Amino acid sequence: MENKKLSVLLVGVGGYGGNYVDEMLNHPDRVPDTVLVGAVDPAAEKCFFYNRLVEAGVPIYANLEDFYAEHTADLAVLSTPIHFHKDQTIDCLQHGTQVLCEKPVCATIDDVREMEAARDAAGLPVSIGYQWSHSEPIQHLKKDILAGVLGRPVRMKTLVLWPRDFAYYNRGSGWAGKKSVNGHWILDSVASNATAHYLHNMFFVSGPAMDRSADVADITVETYRANNIETYDTCILRGHLQEGAEILFVVSHAIAKDQNYGPVFEYEFEKGTVKFFRTDEDTEHMTAYLNDGRVIEYGSPSANVIRKFHWAIAVAQGREAVVCGPEAASIHTKCVNAITQMIPDTPVFPEAITVHDEEHQMVYCEGLADVLHQCYETRRLPSELGVAWAKAPQTMDLTHYNSFTPSL
């Protein structure tokens, strides 16, 4: 029994899920004592690694039901659209399989509670794949915060300006930018997907324990869109953690190709400030500058994004504990739910500032990047800057917010 390999099931092997296929089949030395026992994907033949899976003799199924009719697995990795996360996690748990589910945890805080109940009933771990939460630099920073090295958080802010083209919103099975599909909430947006890591990270590093996030007390939000989507491609959020720290989150996809910027963040604590800046895809720095003159170099949180998979394997093998489960990930989901509930109909940027970029097959807003940089620097929302197109922000107290109630 001691030499039994951990059986791994990959659910969703296209797109981001291909990273796990690559790790299992092309780098077996990095995942010792594991065996890939199946892949589930309704469009597996379209995936980049399809032929590699076939060559390796990995059984491929269109759905979980067919897989479990013939196999079992110790650990399932879910790299599927948001609206599948809850049901697939519960299905795997009920078949005795531990889960690593990609971020965000799921669409609604009500779904989070169902996932937690299923996990508790099965007595099996569930991890949520926020790669920064599993990175050594972020865990090092969080340990220092918990140890009092930096003191309590005072103000935290994040800026991410990432252009996205039409192909981004047309990817997959047509769920991108949608509020719901076939009666299931998705709430896919700039805040819930591509930049979710950086909203979650403010909550995570401020959490009261290594496996918990700080809860949010209130948020004031403006959302906008240039793309023809049901949600929003631009979000400016300011709020407070329940412990009192102010948070600011400024993100957009409606940015010109040459104005790509970030992520950057600045976290102010009682005893110093932590700054993060990414200069390009391969170079980023996270550094703490303490008030007593000390400098702590934490390194690159994005240096080893597959570490969350290695961590989930270690959890399944009993060598580690879950560091980012549904509870830690749920604060991000709570914010996304509240944003949608406050602003159900996203304001559209004026046509006068909307540029239809045929060369790059995208739309963006002229001057938006400058406005958002100013929001980040001054900690103000566009409406507070007097921007002509800005709408009045919406505010919600989230202290007792525990259910997403809009009708589909």
C-alpha positions as CSV (number, residue, x, y, z in Angstrom):
1,M,0.0,0.0,0.0
2,E,2.9,2.4,0.7
3,N,3.9,2.3,-3.0
4,K,0.4,2.9,-4.3
5,K,0.3,5.8,-6.8
6,L,-2.1,8.7,-6.4
7,S,-4.7,8.4,-9.1
8,V,-5.4,11.7,-10.8
9,L,-8.4,12.7,-12.9
10,L,-8.3,15.9,-15.1
11,V,-11.6,17.5,-15.8
12,G,-11.3,20.0,-18.6
13,V,-8.1,19.5,-20.6
14,G,-8.3,22.4,-23.1
15,G,-7.2,25.9,-22.4
16,Y,-5.8,26.3,-18.9
17,G,-6.4,22.6,-18.2
18,G,-3.7,21.8,-20.7
19,N,-1.1,22.9,-18.1
20,Y,-2.1,19.9,-15.9
21,V,-1.9,17.5,-18.9
22,D,1.5,18.8,-19.7
23,E,2.7,18.4,-16.1
24,M,1.4,14.8,-15.8
25,L,2.5,13.5,-19.2
26,N,5.6,15.6,-20.0
27,H,7.1,16.2,-16.6
28,P,6.4,13.0,-14.6
29,D,9.5,13.6,-12.5
30,R,7.8,16.7,-10.9
31,V,4.7,14.6,-9.9
32,P,6.2,11.4,-8.6
33,D,3.9,8.6,-7.2
34,T,1.0,9.8,-9.3
35,V,-0.8,8.2,-12.3
36,L,-3.2,9.9,-14.7
37,V,-6.3,7.6,-14.8
38,G,-8.6,9.7,-16.9
39,A,-9.6,12.9,-18.7
40,V,-13.1,14.4,-18.9
41,D,-13.9,16.9,-21.6
42,P,-16.8,17.0,-24.0
43,A,-14.6,18.5,-26.7
44,A,-11.4,16.7,-25.9
45,E,-10.5,16.1,-29.6
46,K,-10.2,19.9,-30.0
47,C,-7.6,20.2,-27.2
48,F,-3.9,20.8,-27.8
49,F,-2.9,17.7,-25.9
50,Y,-5.5,15.4,-27.3
51,N,-3.1,13.3,-29.3
52,R,-0.7,13.1,-26.4
53,L,-3.4,11.8,-24.2
54,V,-4.4,9.2,-26.7
55,E,-0.7,8.1,-27.2
56,A,-0.4,7.7,-23.4
57,G,-3.4,5.5,-23.3
58,V,-5.4,7.8,-21.0
59,P,-9.1,7.0,-21.1
60,I,-11.1,10.1,-22.2
61,Y,-14.7,10.7,-21.4
62,A,-17.3,13.3,-22.2
63,N,-18.6,13.6,-18.7
64,L,-18.0,12.6,-15.1
65,E,-20.8,10.0,-15.0
66,D,-19.1,8.0,-17.7
67,F,-15.7,8.2,-16.1
68,Y,-17.0,7.0,-12.7
69,A,-19.0,4.2,-14.3
70,E,-15.6,2.6,-15.0
71,H,-13.0,4.2,-12.8
72,T,-12.2,5.8,-9.5
73,A,-9.7,8.6,-8.7
74,D,-8.0,10.0,-5.6
75,L,-7.7,13.5,-6.8
76,A,-9.7,15.5,-9.5
77,V,-8.5,18.7,-11.0
78,L,-11.4,20.8,-12.4
79,S,-10.4,23.3,-15.1
80,T,-13.9,24.0,-16.3
81,P,-16.2,27.0,-16.7
82,I,-17.4,28.7,-13.5
83,H,-21.0,27.4,-13.7
84,F,-19.7,23.8,-13.5
85,H,-17.6,24.2,-10.4
86,K,-20.1,23.5,-7.7
87,D,-21.8,20.5,-9.3
88,Q,-18.6,18.9,-10.5
89,T,-16.9,19.4,-7.1
90,I,-19.9,17.7,-5.3
91,D,-20.0,14.9,-7.8
92,C,-16.3,14.1,-7.3
93,L,-16.6,14.3,-3.5
94,Q,-19.6,11.9,-3.6
95,H,-17.4,9.4,-5.5
96,G,-14.7,9.6,-2.9
97,T,-12.4,12.0,-4.9
98,Q,-10.5,14.9,-3.4
99,V,-10.7,18.1,-5.5
100,L,-8.5,21.0,-6.8
101,C,-11.0,23.4,-8.4
102,E,-9.8,26.3,-10.5
103,K,-10.7,29.8,-9.4
104,P,-13.1,31.3,-8.7
105,V,-14.6,28.8,-6.3
106,C,-18.0,29.1,-8.0
107,A,-20.6,31.6,-9.0
108,T,-22.4,32.4,-5.8
109,I,-21.9,32.4,-2.1
110,D,-24.9,30.1,-1.8
111,D,-23.1,27.6,-4.0
112,V,-20.0,27.9,-1.8
113,R,-22.0,26.7,1.2
114,E,-23.2,23.7,-0.8
115,M,-19.7,22.8,-1.7
116,E,-18.5,23.1,1.9
117,A,-21.4,20.9,3.1
118,A,-20.5,18.2,0.5
119,R,-16.8,18.4,1.5
120,D,-17.7,18.0,5.1
121,A,-20.0,15.1,4.4
122,A,-17.4,13.3,2.4
123,G,-14.6,14.2,4.8
124,L,-12.3,15.0,1.9
125,P,-10.3,18.2,1.1
126,V,-11.2,20.8,-1.5
127,S,-8.6,23.3,-2.7
128,I,-9.3,26.3,-4.9
129,G,-6.7,27.1,-7.5
130,Y,-5.6,30.6,-6.8
131,Q,-2.0,30.1,-7.7
132,W,-0.7,33.1,-5.7
133,S,-2.2,31.7,-2.5
134,H,-0.1,28.6,-3.1
135,S,3.1,30.4,-4.0
136,E,6.1,30.5,-1.7
137,P,6.4,34.4,-1.8
138,I,2.7,35.0,-0.8
139,Q,2.8,32.3,1.9
140,H,6.1,33.9,3.2
141,L,4.4,37.3,3.2
142,K,1.3,36.0,5.0
143,K,3.4,34.3,7.7
144,D,5.2,37.6,8.3
145,I,1.8,39.4,8.6
146,L,0.5,36.8,11.0
147,A,3.7,37.0,13.0
148,G,3.3,40.8,13.3
149,V,6.3,41.7,11.3
150,L,4.4,44.3,9.3
151,G,1.6,45.1,11.8
152,R,-2.0,45.3,10.8
153,P,-3.1,46.2,7.3
154,V,-4.1,49.9,6.8
155,R,-4.7,50.5,3.1
156,M,-4.4,48.1,0.2
157,K,-4.7,48.9,-3.5
158,T,-4.4,47.0,-6.8
159,L,-4.3,48.0,-10.5
160,V,-4.6,45.7,-13.5
161,L,-5.1,47.0,-17.0
162,W,-5.2,44.0,-19.4
163,P,-6.5,44.4,-22.9
164,R,-8.7,41.6,-24.2
165,D,-9.9,41.0,-27.7
166,F,-13.1,39.6,-29.2
167,A,-11.6,36.1,-29.3
168,Y,-11.3,36.3,-25.5
169,Y,-15.0,36.9,-25.2
170,N,-15.8,34.2,-27.7
171,R,-13.7,31.5,-26.2
172,G,-15.0,28.1,-25.0
173,S,-18.7,27.2,-25.3
174,G,-20.0,30.8,-25.2
175,W,-20.0,31.5,-21.4
176,A,-17.5,34.3,-21.3
177,G,-18.9,37.6,-20.1
178,K,-22.3,36.0,-19.3
179,K,-24.4,36.4,-16.2
180,S,-25.9,33.0,-16.6
181,V,-26.3,30.0,-19.0
182,N,-29.1,27.5,-19.0
183,G,-30.4,28.5,-15.6
184,H,-27.0,28.5,-13.9
185,W,-25.2,31.6,-12.6
186,I,-21.8,32.4,-14.1
187,L,-21.2,36.1,-13.4
188,D,-18.1,36.0,-15.5
189,S,-16.4,39.4,-15.6
190,V,-13.1,41.2,-15.4
191,A,-13.3,41.0,-11.6
192,S,-14.4,37.3,-11.3
193,N,-12.0,35.8,-13.8
194,A,-8.8,37.2,-15.3
195,T,-8.1,39.6,-12.4
196,A,-9.8,37.6,-9.6
197,H,-6.4,36.6,-8.2
198,Y,-5.6,40.2,-7.2
199,L,-8.9,41.0,-5.5
200,H,-8.7,37.6,-3.7
201,N,-5.1,38.3,-2.7
202,M,-6.0,41.3,-0.6
203,F,-8.4,39.3,1.4
204,F,-6.1,36.2,1.6
205,V,-2.9,37.9,2.9
206,S,-5.0,39.8,5.5
207,G,-6.7,36.6,6.8
208,P,-6.6,35.6,10.4
209,A,-5.0,32.2,9.6
210,M,-3.0,30.6,6.8
211,D,-6.1,29.0,5.4
212,R,-8.5,31.9,5.8
213,S,-9.2,35.3,4.3
214,A,-10.2,38.5,5.9
215,D,-13.9,39.2,5.5
216,V,-15.1,42.4,3.8
217,A,-17.3,45.0,5.5
218,D,-18.5,47.2,2.7
219,I,-17.8,48.1,-0.9
220,T,-18.5,51.1,-3.1
221,V,-18.4,50.3,-6.8
222,E,-18.6,51.6,-10.3
223,T,-18.7,49.2,-13.3
224,Y,-18.7,49.9,-17.0
225,R,-18.3,48.0,-20.3
226,A,-17.2,48.7,-23.9
227,N,-17.6,45.1,-25.0
228,N,-21.0,43.6,-26.0
229,I,-21.2,41.4,-22.9
230,E,-23.8,40.9,-20.1
231,T,-21.5,41.8,-17.3
232,Y,-18.6,44.4,-17.1
233,D,-15.1,44.8,-18.5
234,T,-14.1,47.6,-16.1
235,C,-14.5,47.8,-12.4
236,I,-13.4,50.3,-9.8
237,L,-14.1,49.1,-6.2
238,R,-13.3,50.7,-2.9
239,G,-14.2,49.3,0.4
240,H,-13.1,48.1,3.9
241,L,-12.2,44.9,5.5
242,Q,-14.1,44.1,8.7
243,E,-10.9,44.8,10.6
244,G,-11.0,48.3,9.2
245,A,-8.3,48.4,6.4
246,E,-9.3,50.2,3.2
247,I,-9.1,48.3,-0.1
248,L,-9.0,49.6,-3.7
249,F,-9.4,47.5,-6.8
250,V,-9.0,49.1,-10.2
251,V,-9.2,46.8,-13.3
252,S,-10.2,46.9,-16.9
253,H,-10.1,44.9,-20.2
254,A,-11.3,47.9,-22.2
255,I,-7.7,49.1,-22.7
256,A,-5.7,49.7,-25.9
257,K,-3.2,47.0,-26.8
258,D,-0.2,49.2,-26.0
259,Q,-1.5,50.3,-22.6
260,N,-1.3,46.9,-21.0
261,Y,-0.2,47.4,-17.4
262,G,0.1,45.5,-14.2
263,P,-0.7,43.9,-12.0
264,V,0.7,46.3,-9.5
265,F,-0.2,46.6,-5.9
266,E,0.7,48.5,-2.8
267,Y,-0.3,47.2,0.7
268,E,0.3,49.6,3.5
269,F,0.7,48.2,7.0
270,E,1.3,49.8,10.4
271,K,5.0,48.9,10.2
272,G,5.8,49.2,6.5
273,T,4.6,48.9,2.9
274,V,4.6,45.9,0.5
275,K,4.9,46.8,-3.2
276,F,4.5,44.6,-6.2
277,F,5.2,45.4,-9.8
278,R,5.4,43.3,-12.9
279,T,7.6,44.8,-15.6
280,D,6.9,42.0,-18.1
281,E,5.7,38.4,-18.3
282,D,9.0,37.1,-16.8
283,T,10.0,39.8,-14.3
284,E,8.1,40.8,-11.2
285,H,9.1,41.9,-7.7
286,M,7.3,41.8,-4.3
287,T,9.2,43.8,-1.7
288,A,8.4,45.0,1.8
289,Y,9.9,48.3,3.0
290,L,9.7,48.4,6.7
291,N,9.5,51.7,8.7
292,D,12.7,50.7,10.6
293,G,14.7,50.6,7.3
294,R,14.6,46.9,6.7
295,V,13.8,45.5,3.3
296,I,12.4,42.1,2.7
297,E,12.5,40.6,-0.8
298,Y,9.8,38.0,-1.2
299,G,10.4,37.1,-4.9
300,S,8.0,36.4,-7.7
301,P,4.5,35.0,-6.8
302,S,4.0,34.0,-10.4
303,A,7.2,32.1,-10.7
304,N,5.7,28.6,-10.2
305,V,2.0,28.7,-11.1
306,I,1.8,24.9,-11.2
307,R,2.7,24.7,-7.5
308,K,-1.0,24.6,-6.6
309,F,-1.1,21.2,-8.3
310,H,1.9,19.9,-6.4
311,W,0.3,21.3,-3.2
312,A,-3.0,19.5,-4.0
313,I,-1.1,16.3,-4.6
314,A,0.7,16.7,-1.2
315,V,-2.7,17.3,0.5
316,A,-4.1,14.2,-1.1
317,Q,-1.1,12.2,0.1
318,G,-1.4,13.6,3.6
319,R,1.8,15.6,3.5
320,E,0.2,19.1,3.6
321,A,-3.0,20.9,4.6
322,V,-5.3,22.9,2.4
323,V,-4.2,26.6,2.3
324,C,-6.9,28.0,0.0
325,G,-10.2,26.2,0.3
326,P,-13.8,27.4,-0.3
327,E,-13.9,29.5,2.9
328,A,-10.8,31.5,1.9
329,A,-12.0,31.9,-1.7
330,S,-15.6,32.8,-0.8
331,I,-14.8,36.5,0.1
332,H,-14.0,37.2,-3.5
333,T,-17.2,35.5,-4.6
334,K,-19.2,37.6,-2.0
335,C,-17.9,40.8,-3.6
336,V,-18.7,39.6,-7.2
337,N,-22.2,38.8,-6.1
338,A,-22.7,42.1,-4.4
339,I,-21.4,44.0,-7.4
340,T,-23.9,42.3,-9.6
341,Q,-26.7,42.8,-7.2
342,M,-26.0,46.5,-6.8
343,I,-25.4,47.2,-10.5
344,P,-27.5,44.6,-12.5
345,D,-27.4,46.7,-15.7
346,T,-23.8,47.7,-16.5
347,P,-23.4,51.3,-17.9
348,V,-21.9,51.4,-21.4
349,F,-19.0,53.7,-22.2
350,P,-20.0,56.5,-24.5
351,E,-19.6,55.7,-28.2
352,A,-17.6,59.0,-28.5
353,I,-14.7,57.5,-26.6
354,T,-15.1,53.9,-27.7
355,V,-12.5,52.8,-30.3
356,H,-13.2,49.9,-32.6
357,D,-9.8,48.5,-33.3
358,E,-10.1,46.3,-36.4
359,E,-6.4,45.5,-36.5
360,H,-6.4,43.9,-33.1
361,Q,-10.1,42.8,-33.2
362,M,-11.1,44.5,-30.0
363,V,-12.7,47.6,-28.6
364,Y,-11.2,50.0,-26.0
365,C,-11.9,53.4,-24.5
366,E,-9.8,56.4,-25.4
367,G,-8.3,58.0,-22.2
368,L,-9.6,55.2,-19.9
369,A,-6.2,54.0,-18.9
370,D,-5.2,57.5,-17.8
371,V,-8.4,57.8,-15.7
372,L,-7.8,54.4,-14.0
373,H,-4.2,55.2,-13.3
374,Q,-5.4,58.4,-11.6
375,C,-8.0,56.4,-9.6
376,Y,-5.2,54.2,-8.4
377,E,-2.9,57.0,-7.4
378,T,-5.6,59.1,-5.7
379,R,-7.8,56.3,-4.3
380,R,-10.8,57.9,-5.9
381,L,-13.5,56.6,-8.2
382,P,-14.1,58.0,-11.7
383,S,-17.2,59.9,-10.5
384,E,-15.2,61.5,-7.7
385,L,-12.7,62.7,-10.3
386,G,-15.4,64.4,-12.2
387,V,-15.0,62.3,-15.3
388,A,-17.8,63.2,-17.8
389,W,-18.9,59.6,-18.5
390,A,-18.9,58.4,-14.9
391,K,-22.0,57.2,-13.1
392,A,-22.9,57.5,-9.4
393,P,-21.3,54.7,-7.5
394,Q,-23.3,52.1,-5.6
395,T,-22.5,51.1,-2.0
396,M,-23.4,48.0,0.0
397,D,-22.8,46.9,3.6
398,L,-21.6,43.3,3.4
399,T,-21.3,42.6,7.1
400,H,-24.4,40.3,7.0
401,Y,-24.5,39.7,3.3
402,N,-24.8,35.9,2.9
403,S,-27.0,35.1,-0.1
404,F,-27.2,36.1,-3.8
405,T,-30.8,36.8,-4.4
406,P,-31.5,38.1,-7.9
407,S,-33.8,36.0,-10.1
408,L,-32.3,34.4,-13.3
